[in-house]
Amino acid sequence: MTDPVRELDSEPMVVLSDVRDEPLSVDEVLKAVQHPRCGGIALFVGVVREHDHGADVSALDYSAHPSVVESLGRVCAEVAGRHEVARLAAVHRVGHLEIGDLAVVAAVSAPHRGEAFDACRDLIDTLKGTVPIWKHQLFTDGSDEWVGLP
């Protein structure tokens, strides 16, 4: 039996990897990973929520190290190497975000849904754990908290 991923036109590709200070597009990321031989696309959308650990959040600011784009690209390539997928994409937001704004969009395409789900979970978990992006949460009571500092 042949491996459907290896029958693709090329090895797994990181087709989009970026960090932006402007609103993110789910459609852009979804279109980036589509491939005619892939029947599964897993998509993760991280949204700014109104609470965290029992505290009411009013907004947040994301900051990043100058190497963040290269770091995100490396993470995407590493995840691609661990899974039988075709295309990967991840875009993270920096700057000031309000409740409901998109903070991160990640997607993976694979011949089948299982591989796509597994790789997408690996992608977002690895991104959140290793890419140098820091969240400064602002709470409605006037307090604040930094998350993800080294």
N, C-alpha and C positions, 0 to 999 in steps of 0.2 A: 504494500500500500504506500502511495506517495504522500509526502508531507505537504499539505496545501500551502503553508507559509513559504516553504522553499520553492514552490512553484510560482510564487509571485515574481514580478519583474525584477525585484531587487531584494536585498536584505532589509530587515526592519529599519525604518527611517524615522528620524525626528524631523517632522515637517514644520513644526512651529514651536518655538521656545523663546519667551520674551517676558519682560517685566515692564509695565507701563504705568504712567500717571494719569491715564485717561480711562473712561469706562470700557469694560470688557464686553466682548460679543460671543455669546454661546454659538451662534450661527457660524462665525468665522472658524472657531475651533472644530466644530462638528464637520464642516466642509473640508477642513484641512486633512482630516484623517480618513475620509471616505476612500474606499478602494473597491474596484469591481469584483474582486475575488474574496471580499470579506463580508460575511453575513452578520457580524456582531460588532457593534460600537458601544463601548461603555463610556459614559460621560459623568464627570463629577463637577458640580458647581458649588463653590463655597460662597455663602452669603453672610453679610454682617447681620448678626442677630441682636435683639434688644436686651439680652441678659447673658450673664456668664457667672457661674458659681454663685447663684443667688443674688447677684447685684444687677441693677438696671444699668444698661449701657446706653449712652447718648450718642456716641460716635467713636471712631477710632482712626488712628493714623498708622500707616505702614512705612517703615524705613528699611533701607537695604544697603548692604555693603557694595562698594563699586564693582566687585567681581560677581555680582548676583546673576547677571545674564549668562556668564560662562559657567557658573556653578549649576544653574538650572539646566543648561544644555548637557552638562556631564551627567546629571541625575537622569535626565530623559534617555541618554545613550546607555547608561548602566541598566536601567529598567528594560529597555529594548533588548539588551543582551541576555536578560534573565527569562524572557518569555517568548513564546512563538506568536508574535504579532506582526502586523504590517506597518502601521503608522502610529506615531505618538505625537501629542501636542500638549503644551501646558503654557498658560499665560497667567501671571500674577500681577495684581495691582499694588501700587505704592501711592503714598500721599494720603490725603484726608478722605475718609469714606463715611457715609451716613448709613443708618439702619436700612437694610434692604439692598444696598449696593453689592455688586459682585466683587468678591475679593480674589477668587482664583477659579479658573476653568481648565480642566484637564480631560483629555479624551484619548482613547486607544481603540484601534480597529484590529480585528483578528478574524480568521475564517469562521470561528464559532464563538458564541457568547461567553462560555466559561473562561477561555483564555483572555478575552477582552475584559471581563470583570476582574479576574485575578491581577492582570497587569495594571489596570486603572487604579485598583486599591494600592498596589505596590507603588505606583507613581505618586499618588497624592501623599501616602504615608512617608515615603522617602523624601519627597519635596519638603513637607512640613518639618521633618526631623533634621534635615541637613542643609537646606538652602538658606543663606544668610539674610533672612527677612525677619524683622522684628515688629511686633504689634504693640502699639501704645493705646490701651483702652481708656476711654473717658467715661466716667460714670455720672449718672444724674445727680448724685449727692455732692459732686464737685471733686471727688477723689479720682485717682487714676492708677493704672498698673501697666508695667511693661511685661510682655510675654515673649519668650523665645530668645532672650538675651544670652550671649555665650557665658 
